[in-house]
């Protein structure tokens, strides 16, 4: 059964230094508040897994929480580069960071394998590509029935996955809809799973076949309204495209970035205070 | 009507998408061209985005690959793992529509690094969905602006395979799809030459000279025996494109990103 906890307590209890952590959400429902809380609690030596690192991992990497990144597309969507990610890869700032690079199909299959309790995923991929030359974990396997040579990649098995969703009920059953990405697979491939939600309701009223994660498959559910900002929560709020653009000059400069982290993350006790501070700063402009 | 070279590129790319075909769309230029096709010559084209929407009919162009607009206008929304497993690898995609940072004469694509992988000059975003789209779609269209920095003699990194080393090398690699059948740029259209599978210029956009295209290409570019001149964008095509861009700018409060 999932415990209904504050985000502070959930991160404290379920995210440990050195863990392999997946914060998933494909453009939609990105668990930003949880990323902030991991930074606030100064977790370190994390191996971060995520198909699209996005701003959330730019912040975690720049804040020095990560020793390794497993990913398949690292950019600021619609804007350009993730400068903290690039600075870590190109100039080892704030610390050296190992990267393990895949394609989307590979990582999506690797999450499925993880959720399925299998050691590896098999897919038709990578023939002729240079990616296997730089990622020794991309191997091949010969089909015992047809003889076809296929790609084999290790399953993703995070110590902890964090996702954001629209709703939970009071028992901690979670409902999400819209662009689902690999959220269900990421949740079920992990040893522990934290879900932040927009709200807790008496009854999910979930349509049959809706994407519901049962409480007994989760570790903690935390109510964090707006917790996916600047990404969006379908039915609740839109993507804040301006924040993605505003992040570019902050992320581009080490000092501007560090000042932002100090003021907005370490300078606030929780996500709700962070949001108030951000709103005040935006009004002052 | 006067038009820009970018508009010519988008219109030329949109014309390549057959009505009723199932198209796996990359974000940015491919998404713009594919939606222009849907709004003009190919109303029944089925657009699939890697975030999960199948049959998306966005009224404004998405800024990110997972915008809510794509989900709301789709016939169905499935998980990203299902998109890649059932729909792409399962062999249901007719056309993969891709952009690129660098492309070579065989239509191989680099979106990973400029320079050495372990000591990169420029770290690009990486593979995303492109390698498997390039591998498994029945055919592939590539759209990007032409310059000698993008059209290179040798890729720094092969992220997604086109025709490999040319000739039958793609077939020997065992890739199921036919590979890239067109590269559409702001100057011209290139298609693979029969046999060698080297991309040669088959159409020049109006007013573009051979010298201009040669200067914007990093390999010793060849031209097909019969090079045609692309048909100018019609008023219908241009107004559909401009309306789409105006709606997009109004919705996002900015010009649509081409990242």
HADDOCK unambig.tbl for C-alpha pairs under 7 A between the chains (distance, minus, plus):
assign (segid A and resid 26 and name CA) (segid B and resid 51 and name CA) 6.44 0.50 0.50
assign (segid A and resid 26 and name CA) (segid B and resid 66 and name CA) 6.46 0.50 0.50
assign (segid A and resid 27 and name CA) (segid B and resid 64 and name CA) 6.99 0.50 0.50
assign (segid A and resid 27 and name CA) (segid B and resid 66 and name CA) 5.13 0.50 0.50
assign (segid A and resid 28 and name CA) (segid B and resid 66 and name CA) 6.30 0.50 0.50
assign (segid A and resid 72 and name CA) (segid B and resid 126 and name CA) 6.31 0.50 0.50
assign (segid A and resid 72 and name CA) (segid B and resid 127 and name CA) 5.96 0.50 0.50
assign (segid A and resid 72 and name CA) (segid B and resid 128 and name CA) 5.34 0.50 0.50
assign (segid A and resid 73 and name CA) (segid B and resid 125 and name CA) 5.22 0.50 0.50
assign (segid A and resid 73 and name CA) (segid B and resid 126 and name CA) 4.90 0.50 0.50
assign (segid A and resid 73 and name CA) (segid B and resid 127 and name CA) 5.87 0.50 0.50
assign (segid A and resid 73 and name CA) (segid B and resid 128 and name CA) 4.73 0.50 0.50
assign (segid A and resid 74 and name CA) (segid B and resid 125 and name CA) 4.46 0.50 0.50
assign (segid A and resid 74 and name CA) (segid B and resid 126 and name CA) 6.35 0.50 0.50
assign (segid A and resid 75 and name CA) (segid B and resid 125 and name CA) 5.08 0.50 0.50
assign (segid A and resid 77 and name CA) (segid B and resid 64 and name CA) 5.37 0.50 0.50
assign (segid A and resid 77 and name CA) (segid B and resid 259 and name CA) 6.97 0.50 0.50
assign (segid A and resid 78 and name CA) (segid B and resid 63 and name CA) 5.31 0.50 0.50
assign (segid A and resid 78 and name CA) (segid B and resid 64 and name CA) 5.76 0.50 0.50
assign (segid A and resid 78 and name CA) (segid B and resid 257 and name CA) 4.83 0.50 0.50
assign (segid A and resid 78 and name CA) (segid B and resid 258 and name CA) 6.55 0.50 0.50
assign (segid A and resid 78 and name CA) (segid B and resid 259 and name CA) 5.11 0.50 0.50
assign (segid A and resid 79 and name CA) (segid B and resid 257 and name CA) 6.49 0.50 0.50
assign (segid A and resid 79 and name CA) (segid B and resid 259 and name CA) 6.17 0.50 0.50
assign (segid A and resid 80 and name CA) (segid B and resid 259 and name CA) 5.96 0.50 0.50
assign (segid A and resid 86 and name CA) (segid B and resid 123 and name CA) 6.42 0.50 0.50
assign (segid A and resid 90 and name CA) (segid B and resid 119 and name CA) 6.65 0.50 0.50
assign (segid A and resid 90 and name CA) (segid B and resid 120 and name CA) 6.61 0.50 0.50
assign (segid A and resid 103 and name CA) (segid B and resid 127 and name CA) 5.21 0.50 0.50
assign (segid A and resid 103 and name CA) (segid B and resid 128 and name CA) 5.29 0.50 0.50
assign (segid A and resid 103 and name CA) (segid B and resid 129 and name CA) 6.08 0.50 0.50
assign (segid A and resid 103 and name CA) (segid B and resid 131 and name CA) 6.96 0.50 0.50
assign (segid A and resid 104 and name CA) (segid B and resid 128 and name CA) 4.97 0.50 0.50
assign (segid A and resid 104 and name CA) (segid B and resid 129 and name CA) 4.94 0.50 0.50
assign (segid A and resid 105 and name CA) (segid B and resid 81 and name CA) 6.99 0.50 0.50
assign (segid A and resid 105 and name CA) (segid B and resid 84 and name CA) 5.59 0.50 0.50
assign (segid A and resid 105 and name CA) (segid B and resid 129 and name CA) 6.26 0.50 0.50
assign (segid A and resid 105 and name CA) (segid B and resid 132 and name CA) 6.83 0.50 0.50
assign (segid A and resid 108 and name CA) (segid B and resid 80 and name CA) 6.80 0.50 0.50
assign (segid A and resid 108 and name CA) (segid B and resid 81 and name CA) 4.86 0.50 0.50
assign (segid A and resid 109 and name CA) (segid B and resid 81 and name CA) 6.21 0.50 0.50
assign (segid A and resid 125 and name CA) (segid B and resid 132 and name CA) 5.83 0.50 0.50
assign (segid A and resid 126 and name CA) (segid B and resid 131 and name CA) 6.76 0.50 0.50
assign (segid A and resid 127 and name CA) (segid B and resid 173 and name CA) 5.88 0.50 0.50
assign (segid A and resid 128 and name CA) (segid B and resid 161 and name CA) 6.06 0.50 0.50
assign (segid A and resid 128 and name CA) (segid B and resid 164 and name CA) 6.78 0.50 0.50
assign (segid A and resid 128 and name CA) (segid B and resid 173 and name CA) 6.53 0.50 0.50
assign (segid A and resid 129 and name CA) (segid B and resid 158 and name CA) 5.40 0.50 0.50
assign (segid A and resid 129 and name CA) (segid B and resid 159 and name CA) 5.42 0.50 0.50
assign (segid A and resid 129 and name CA) (segid B and resid 160 and name CA) 5.84 0.50 0.50
assign (segid A and resid 129 and name CA) (segid B and resid 161 and name CA) 6.05 0.50 0.50
assign (segid A and resid 130 and name CA) (segid B and resid 157 and name CA) 6.29 0.50 0.50
assign (segid A and resid 130 and name CA) (segid B and resid 158 and name CA) 5.18 0.50 0.50
assign (segid A and resid 130 and name CA) (segid B and resid 159 and name CA) 6.04 0.50 0.50
assign (segid A and resid 131 and name CA) (segid B and resid 159 and name CA) 6.52 0.50 0.50
assign (segid A and resid 178 and name CA) (segid B and resid 71 and name CA) 6.14 0.50 0.50
assign (segid A and resid 179 and name CA) (segid B and resid 51 and name CA) 6.46 0.50 0.50
assign (segid A and resid 179 and name CA) (segid B and resid 52 and name CA) 6.22 0.50 0.50
assign (segid A and resid 179 and name CA) (segid B and resid 66 and name CA) 6.63 0.50 0.50
assign (segid A and resid 179 and name CA) (segid B and resid 71 and name CA) 6.35 0.50 0.50
assign (segid A and resid 179 and name CA) (segid B and resid 77 and name CA) 6.69 0.50 0.50
assign (segid A and resid 180 and name CA) (segid B and resid 79 and name CA) 5.38 0.50 0.50
assign (segid A and resid 181 and name CA) (segid B and resid 51 and name CA) 5.73 0.50 0.50
assign (segid A and resid 181 and name CA) (segid B and resid 52 and name CA) 6.73 0.50 0.50
assign (segid A and resid 181 and name CA) (segid B and resid 79 and name CA) 5.14 0.50 0.50
assign (segid A and resid 181 and name CA) (segid B and resid 80 and name CA) 4.69 0.50 0.50
assign (segid A and resid 182 and name CA) (segid B and resid 79 and name CA) 6.20 0.50 0.50
assign (segid A and resid 182 and name CA) (segid B and resid 80 and name CA) 5.76 0.50 0.50
assign (segid A and resid 182 and name CA) (segid B and resid 81 and name CA) 6.36 0.50 0.50
assign (segid A and resid 234 and name CA) (segid B and resid 68 and name CA) 6.63 0.50 0.50
